[in-house]
Amino acid sequence: MEILNVSYDPTRELYRQFNAAFAEHWKATTGQTVRVQQSHGGSAAQARAVIDGLEADVVTLALSADVDAIADHAGLLPAAWRERLPHRSAPYSSTLAFLVRRGNPKGIRTWSDLARADVQVITPNPKTSGVARWNYLSLWGFALRQELGPEVVKKLKDAAQAEAVAAAQEKARAFTAAVFANVPVLDSGARGATNTFIQRQMGDVLITWENEALLGSRDLDAAGVQIVVPPLAIRTEPVVAVVDRNVDRRGTRAVAQAYLEYLYSPTGQELAARHYYRPVDADVARRYARQFPALELFTIDEMFGGWAQANRDHFDDGASFDRIYRPR
């Protein structure tokens, strides 16, 4: 038996080990042999591939909006797919970090440094990459937090603060535009942006997944780069789902469901933590707490009203990203 997991860029190492562990578990539990095939790329591009006919049994993507697109545009799974697994189908989380050149010659510490005229920023394309959308919203959310203070979430929902919120949104737009004016090239996914920064030696700072940066931390010195963790960032929640119409056609529903459920098992959570994803299991999270920097995290629901609203405001055709970004 064979199933296909369509995933996003930085999960290669995690799922290489997880697939082997699950195959062993499935064999011991059922006596059946299962082989898990992988597909990786920018999260939005992967969602489009599934919509266009790539026969994923499961998807493990960077943001829930990409799975929503599969449900909305292709009807391959129900709209309420997030309610079918614990933690709203997010078995682990992450956040964002910076990679900078060794010694941090530009003195980059937080998001405001990325708007400086002397800083060149590497980030993927929000039209095709999940991490790029998180990056973009972190910039915007940081600016809102700077303008509205610690009670930013409360103020965003307070009609009496409408004038202050409107002014803060305009400041956030201008700040995000200033950062993207410092972006020389937009790769399609996270791994491509990492290659641009490390292999092609472009840019002063790369915005990337925290887990991606920590996973490669032992190799960073050799690559001439180092990690900087900003004190404020967005909580990123990659999500997972069974693709109903595909598994029913292929007769793989039972193994596909078990595959995703195994991500929540002690073994799955341990493997997630070893690959620097923040586990949802409290016991595993406590054991690995020291490897994750402490920082202030905000969520997409708090700052942007969820992915559907964020996409309408920022990433749909003609929305804020299209208005502020001008390719060089």
Secondary structure, 3 states (H helix, E strand, C coil): CEEEEEECHHHHHHHHHHHHHHHHHHHHHHCCCCEEEEECCCHHHHHHHHHCCCCCCEEEECCHHHHHHHHHHHCCCCCCHHHHCHHHHCCEEECEEEEEECCCCCCCCCHHHHHCCCCCEECCCCCCCHHHHHHHHHHHHHHHHHHHCCCHHHHHCCHHHHHHHHHHHHHHHHHHHHHHCCCCCCCCCHHHHHHHHHCCCCCCEEEEEHHHHHHCHHHHHHHCEEEECCCEEECECCEEEECHHHHHHHCCHHHHHHHHHHCCCHHHHHHHHHCCCEECCHHHHHHCHHHCCCCEEECHHHHHCCHHHHHHHHHCCCCHHHHHCCCC
